[in-house]
Amino acid sequence: MYLGSWLSRLCRDLSRPIGKTTQPIWGSLSRSLSSQRIPEFSSFVARTNTCGELRSSHLGQEVTLCGWIQYRRQNTFLVLRDCHGLVQIIIPQDESAASVKKILCEAPMESVVKVSGTVISRPPGQVNPKMPTGEIEIKVKTAELLNACKKLPFEIKDFVKKTEALRLQYRYLDLRSFQMQYNLRLRSQMVMKMREYLCNLHGFVDVETPTLFKRTPGGAKEFLVPSREPGKFYSLPQSPQQFKQLLMVGGLDRYFQVARCYRDEGSRPDRQPEFTQIDIEMSFVDQTGIQRLIEGLLQYSWPDDKDPVAIPFPSMTFAEALATYGTDKPDIRFGMKIVDISDVFRNTEIRFLQDALAKPHGTVKAICVHEGAKYLRRQDVEFIREFAAHHYSQEVLPIFLNAKRNWSSPFAKFIMEEERLELTRLMEIQEEDMVILTAGEHEKACSLLGKLRLQCADLLEMRGVVLRDPALFSFLWVVDFPLFLTKEESPTELESAHHPFTAPHPSDIHLLHTEPEKVRGQHYDLVLNGNEVGGGSVRIHDAQLQRFILATLLKEDVQLLSHLLQALDYGAPPHGGIALGLDRLLCLITGAPSIRDVIAFPKSYRGHDLMSNAPDSVPLEELKPYHIQVSWPTDSEEEDASATPSKNLSS
Amino acid sequence: MYLGSWLSRLCRDLSRPIGKTTQPIWGSLSRSLSSQRIPEFSSFVARTNTCGELRSSHLGQEVTLCGWIQYRRQNTFLVLRDCHGLVQIIIPQDESAASVKKILCEAPMESVVKVSGTVISRPPGQVNPKMPTGEIEIKVKTAELLNACKKLPFEIKDFVKKTEALRLQYRYLDLRSFQMQYNLRLRSQMVMKMREYLCNLHGFVDVETPTLFKRTPGGAKEFLVPSREPGKFYSLPQSPQQFKQLLMVGGLDRYFQVARCYRDEGSRPDRQPEFTQIDIEMSFVDQTGIQRLIEGLLQYSWPDDKDPVAIPFPSMTFAEALATYGTDKPDIRFGMKIVDISDVFRNTEIRFLQDALAKPHGTVKAICVHEGAKYLRRQDVEFIREFAAHHYSQEVLPIFLNAKRNWSSPFAKFIMEEERLELTRLMEIQEEDMVILTAGEHEKACSLLGKLRLQCADLLEMRGVVLRDPALFSFLWVVDFPLFLTKEESPTELESAHHPFTAPHPSDIHLLHTEPEKVRGQHYDLVLNGNEVGGGSVRIHDAQLQRFILATLLKEDVQLLSHLLQALDYGAPPHGGIALGLDRLLCLITGAPSIRDVIAFPKSYRGHDLMSNAPDSVPLEELKPYHIQVSWPTDSEEEDASATPSKNLSS
């Protein structure tokens, strides 16, 4: 009873706005995460049991437990915590156990103790049904203080709010929270299941590839590692891309690696300088093969405490994703699709629509926000219009429908009755909906409406409408991307949409020499709830084609890739692969607000380890063996830097 | 029949002098490596089967195979290879299959082809019992050339000798060899079994720790990674030591990681700048707990094609190892133990023994080389004496016993009869043995004899005596190391024998303040056949003790470790751990001549990637964001460097 309210407070913090589908509590962790044989959590150590595992079935057993003092009340009982849960300890009151009582009553909170005693029933009326160990308690015989705890910078209770900076500075304390324990254990178990699937079920070989490598063409985001040879540097690669392809040339056939990757993007919110990807490559495979493999992988490794994943995943072309959702990573948990209503307004009197449609690729597009007129407010619409003007230099036209299907809009009087009817039909507009309409070039209009669609979803959810069920995990393949993009700064030049090793779509190969910008690539992205969680492609295995694309189309320095080009000449099998972003995937599954919450020791958004203060200064003599010296910025440069830190820190 | 001799040639190269216990052949790989359910090696891809798996049980089946052309004979058949083995393909000779014949006959060796056909019996008398697929062949209906192969720099056959430089330059071709396929697949499967044991059986959590970290005290061998903040550097740590301890403070309870580690030692034979360790840490554990865990881990993950590992492993104190084997990593597969024979020679007339025994810690030690008089030659003895003189400034005294038990030695006439009898008894000397005797300070004499013991073993094995059975894997724990060593360059100062986080032996704690050099540490090394394959310790969990050792005894800059010291104050549990050197372990298990043979893409001993030419020059503008510039050596420095490359490249 008396623990009930306390425990519910402990768990209160767990209900996060997004993505928290269940509220697991201490002690449920090992049960919910593993459907297989339960591991021996107390083998090889001083305890007989974990705190969280004791039940009525253990009554009468002599147990030894080790853990942290989580709570103590009136010197009569305390609650001991380990990573498996909480258990109630009765502090002995009789004279003969005075030393045990002294230890247990005097040890500060979060001290580490070892206790031995008997598992007994709780007295009638004191059973706590909310606590997994709530039917029992421990009658203690001996106690030992293993380590006393000094005054903490914050309490180890999930409901105690602390800034992220404080959490990162004392990460070793933050890791004691239920949520971090849950996240890291789920991560470990999910990766283990992935390994079982790949290694044990499908014969993949786990190969470790080097991280001290050579810089790659265009690898401006690669960290450098000075070597002991003057002027020679290793690079920390952004992915094992070259190595995985070389492994296929080497006949490894099926490769995977939980690969550490590095990307120096300076300060970026929710990015990490080092991150992890599930890296996969197969020989003799096509796009469908990789997709079926990944669907099986995710289904197999999916956490037991979530709804199972349905396979196969739906698939959508890039063109369709852009036209319907305004993005290459649509969140398909809700509709609000973009509709092309150009034809409705061919004869409109509304000037900005007229202007747009007069242009060669002009279109009019709209989304219908269901119940938008009911939930969205004037200031929301202002925000939307300003956003469109500021980020897209686009005008948007909101139309509200009141309960009597009257149209309310600054432009309402200019919309003709037939337009109104046609629009209603096309967009399935109902009472109290809101329509947001814009005009312009196809891609730009779609992109804007894609953004507004998400903003409207945010706004509706702030008002209590559930659009995106956090318990729903909607995977989607996006395929048929263009192989090349024109460079923004120099539109006559091409760059790879993804990377230069992506094979062109077989039916577009004839366009490579004539209209390369129209060639689709055999690239596929995996999207989960509107987030890109993976991407891959069938690779080019023909050396001549690879040389043509690198040298002729992309104007890259092929010298940097001569080893790969040569390898393709020596019997490279057809191959393809994919990489899943593990941090992002776990972040979505756990509903964590940031990828930092699924990483044990993350860097801050500025790339700092706030706990150890890395990166740090280095004595000059330690630079000497690497033949480097620091180019200290001049005063004026430093001023520039402090005035615009983001500019200084990003690439 | 006709394939038999060819296959035996293919495998000839596999019989390496050391450590090759079985001679697995193509096709036996998946069978020998996995006792569990056989994975689906052909799921999701264009083939129906692998080349190596087809047997008589597949007769009549329509199959599609993909692989490399390994061999072709008289345009009538070819041998197709994939990573699972070899299979014989009958090239169709009838007119209607002319296009198939053309493809299969014209494709160069090592081209990649896809064939479809029927599994048929070989004609009577043509069954090849040495080939796993030797009972069947494939009657081909269709063939497709997937990629033609240009002229190779070397043939893909294990028996074709090539320099290691060539192998590393074309690593992707070298990986096609049976031996490299075997090594990498064994590595993958063994690590997978380790993960099962740790994760699924014993509840360990796989946690990824950062590699971009802060430099550690005395971390002179750490690579630096410049950050975008002027003068600030990350370090690539030598191990996750601090993180694993912090995870214990964070209540993770049982951590493991297959961890990438970095060590910049310049040029060192058989070392790699990046390497992998199985990194483990547990809370509430003692030395015995870790040892039993590791024994179970190795037994569970041990390859099926080797003899099982017997547990528990024997254990030996550091003092005993030094006294008996002259090293802290004894190879206990053979005897030739060091015997202290000081008492035999108390009254000797031999001058250098007299002199040695007259000194305070003087000893006389010897090893008995069984059958040494029979197998070792005069030049061997000269070599041994020169080695002792050169490396240890020590004199050694060889004594040969001929078949009639006559003693032959430059000093024989000075050895008295009673000394002779006592020596024979103590050392169990037999006919045709050789005794090597030296005198001096205990540690130095043991160390020298330990080296000579191994050299004699090498010499005897060159003469055909089997001392160290390559099929035998003798694990040994070495324990009770000293906690501190005195610094060679400054004998009044102490340094950690292993690292400063090792807990002192409980029974020696009282010596910390008085005679710290006598304190033993709770450190344990795991030795396999004379090689250190792991090491670990119970850690200090008491902040005060850790501060005392770091600041007072070791005079380290505690500021660099303030986060760890603070963490110990906040309820750190008692904890301990270990790290196994995965590369070395696999090297010993596979009997590979170098750790480079169990790593997919190793660096040369000078730290170069010979395939891609890393490390490489970097354009100046790519250094700018990191605020560094190259300090080019002056001409005279460069001359120095080229004259003594090893000095220049080592730390």
Interface residues (C-beta under 8 A of the other chain):
Chain A: S30 Q36 R37 P39 E40 F41 S43 F44 V45 A46 R47 C66 W68 R81 D82 C83 E110 S111 V112 K114 L146 N147 A148 C149 K150 L152 Y170 R171 Y172 L173 D174 L175 R176 M180 Q181 L184 R185 R187 S188 Q189 V191 M192 R195 C199 N200 L201 H202 G203 F204 V205 D206 V207 E208 T209 P210 T211 L212 F213 K214 R215 A220 F223 L224 V225 P226 S227 R228 E229 P230 G231 K232 F233 Y234 S235 L236 Q242 F243 L246 L247 V249 G250 G251 L252 D253 R254 R260 Y262 D264 G266 P273 E274 T276 M282 S283 F284 V285 D286 G289 I290 R292 L293 H541 D542 H563 A567 L568 D569 Y570 G571 A572 P573 P574 I599 A600 F601 K603 G607 D609 M611 S612 N613 A614 P615 D616 S617 V618 E622 L623 K624 P625 Y626 H627 I628 Q629 V630 S631 W632 P633 N648 L649 S651
Chain B: S30 Q36 R37 P39 E40 F41 S43 F44 V45 A46 R47 C66 W68 R81 D82 C83 E110 S111 V112 K114 L146 N147 A148 C149 K150 L152 Y170 R171 Y172 L173 D174 L175 R176 M180 Q181 L184 R185 R187 S188 Q189 V191 M192 R195 C199 N200 L201 H202 G203 F204 V205 D206 V207 E208 T209 P210 T211 L212 F213 K214 R215 A220 F223 L224 V225 P226 S227 R228 E229 P230 G231 K232 F233 Y234 S235 L236 Q242 F243 L246 L247 V249 G250 G251 L252 D253 R254 V258 R260 Y262 D264 G266 P273 E274 T276 M282 S283 F284 V285 D286 G289 I290 R292 L293 H541 D542 H563 A567 L568 D569 Y570 G571 A572 P573 P574 I599 A600 F601 K603 G607 D609 M611 S612 N613 A614 P615 D616 S617 V618 E622 L623 K624 P625 Y626 H627 I628 Q629 V630 S631 W632 P633 N648 L649 S651
